[in-house]
Amino acid sequence: MQAKKINVPSEESCIRIMADMGMLENIIAHSLKVCGVALFLTDRLGLPGLNRELIRAAALLHDITKTRSFRTVEDHAETGARLLMDLGYPEVAGIVGQHVRLNRYVLSTSVPTDAEIVNYSDKRVLHDRIVPLSTRMGYILEKYGSGPERKRNILLLWEKTEKLEKRLFAGLPFSPGDISGLLSAESSPRVCRGLPHIV
C-alpha cells in the first residue's frame, strides 16, 4: 500500500505566506525560533513516524494569523488552521490548529507526533528566546490567566505539557534545559535559523 502524499509548503512558500499576512517582525522571530527547536528535537528523536518537512512548515506558520488577532481578537490557532486549509495544506493546518492546545494528550508510552513536537516547541520559546517550560507557562498564566476558569485551564495545560516534556526527553541523552546551549553550539546552518530576508 502506498503512503498518502501530503501537500507541504516549501520554505519559500512559507516565507511568502508570512509576508502576505503581514506578520510582525517579533512574531516572525518567535516562529523562526520555534522552528529551530522543533527541527532540533525532530532530528535528535530520529523517529521514522515524524515528518520533518511537515514539522518545519507547521512551526514556521503556527502563528500565521497572530498579528491579525491583535485587531480581531480571533482564536489564532483556529483561524490559522482554517487559512492553511483554504490554501490547500490540510496536514499543516491540523498541526497549527493544535499549537496552543493539543486535540488529545496521549499515554506516556506513545510515540511523539508531529503536532506534539510543534506544540511543545512553542511552549519553550518566549518571544525569541528559548526558556524553561516553567518560564513560558508562567508568562502565559500571567498574560492570559484572567479569571478563575482561564487560570484553571492554563494550569491544566501546564501540567499536561510537563508530562509531554517528560515523554519527549525520556529517550534523549540531554535534558530540556540543554536545548538552548546545544542549538547555539551547532556550527552547521539549519533551516529556520535565520531567513533575514523576511523581516
N, C-alpha and C positions, 0 to 999 in steps of 0.2 A: 504494500500500500504506500502511495506517495504522500509525503508530508504536504500539508496545505501551505501554499505560498501566501505570504503576508506582504502587505504594502507598507514599507517603512521609508520615510523621507530621508534623503541623503543629508549629510551635514550642511551642505549648501542650501538645500530646501528648507531645513530648519532655520538657518540664518535668515533666509528670505521671509519666512513666516513671522519670525520675531520682529524683523524690520517693518513688515507690513502692518503688524499690530501695534507699532509704536511703543514697544516695551521700554520702560525707563531703564537707564544705564545700571542703576543699582540692582534691579531685578534681573537684568541680563548677567551681571556679575555673580549674583546668587545662583542663577541657573547653571552657569558655567562651573561653579564650584561644586554644586550638587552632582553635575555630570561627572566631574573628575572623581568624586568619592564613589559614585555608583559604578564607574568603569573599573576603578581600583579594586573594589570588592568583587565585582564580577570576575575579573582576571585572577584574583587570588583564590576565590572559591573554586574556579575551574570546573563548574558543574555543567554537564552536557545539556541539561534542560534549560539553561539560561541563554537568552538571545541577546548578545552584546549590542548589536545594531539597534534592536528594539529598545533596549535599556538606554542607550545613548540618546536616541530621538526623544523618548519619553522624559528623560531627565532634562534635556535642553528645553523642552516645550511644556514642562509641568506647570509653569506659572504664566502661560501664554495669554490669559485674559486677566491676570492680576492687576496690571496697570489700569485697565478699563474699570475694574471692580472698585477702585477708589472713588470713581464717579457714580457708578451704577449701584454699588453695594450688592452686586450679584455674588453667588457662590462660585468662586473662580475655578474650583475643581470641576464642578458640574458644567459650567459654560465652556471651559477649556476642552473638556471631553467632547461636548457637542460640536464645537468648532472643528476639532480634528476629525470627528466622524464625518462632518459635512465635507471636509477636504479629502476624504477617501482613505483615512488612516484609522480604521476601527480598532486595531490592536493597540496602537499608541494611545488612542482615546480611552481605551479600557484601563490603561495604567495611569494616565493623567487624572482620570476620574477618581482614582484611589490614592492620590499622593498625600492627601490630608488624613484620610481615614480609610483603612482597607475594608473591602466588602466583607471579608471574614478573616478572622485571626485563627490560624490553624494550630494543630498539635505540635508539641515541642520536637517531635521526631520527623516532622515533614521536611521535605527538601525545599529550600527557599525558592520563591518565584520572582519573576521579573518585577512584578508590582511591589513585592516586599523590598526588593533592593532599592528601587526608586523612592518608595515611601520612607524607608529608614534613612537613606542618604539625605533626603530633605530635612529630616529631623536632626541631622548632625551639622547643618550649615545655618549659622545665624548671620544674616546679611551676606557677606562674602568671606566669612571665617569659619573654619572647621572648629567646632566647640564640642564639649562633652554633651551627651544627651540631656543631662540634668540642666545645663545652661540654656539650651534651646527650648526645652519644655517649660522651664521656669519663665522664660520670655513669653512664650505662647500663653501661659497661665495668666501672667500679668497683663498682657495686651488684650486678650480675648476672653478672660475669665470673669466678665461682669455678670453678677447674679449667681445664685447658688447652683442652678441647674447646669449652666455653662461650665462653671468651675468643676462640678462633679464629672461632667463629660470629659473635660480636659485631663483631669486626674486619672480617669479610667483609661483614656488614650495613652497617657504617660506609662501607666502600669503595663499595658499591652505592648507598648513599644520597647520597654525594658526586657520583656520576655522575648520579643523578636530579636533584640540585640544579642541576648544570650544564645539564641539558636544560631544566628548568623556567625558568631565568633567561636562556637563550640569546636569547630574543626580547623580553625585558623591558628597559625603559630605566633600571633601577635594579639594585643588587646585593643579594644575600641579606642583607648587613649593614644595609641601609637599611629593612628591613620595620618594625622597632620604631618608628623615628622617623616613618616615613610613616603608620603606623597611629595613633600618638599625635597627629599633626598634623591628622588628619581631624576636621573640625568636625561633619559630618553624623552623626546617630545611625545605628548599624548593628545589625543583628540579631547576637546573640551578644556584644554589648559589655557588657551588664550582667546583666539578669534577676535583680535583687537579691531578688525575692520567692521564689526557690528556696531560698536559703540561710537 
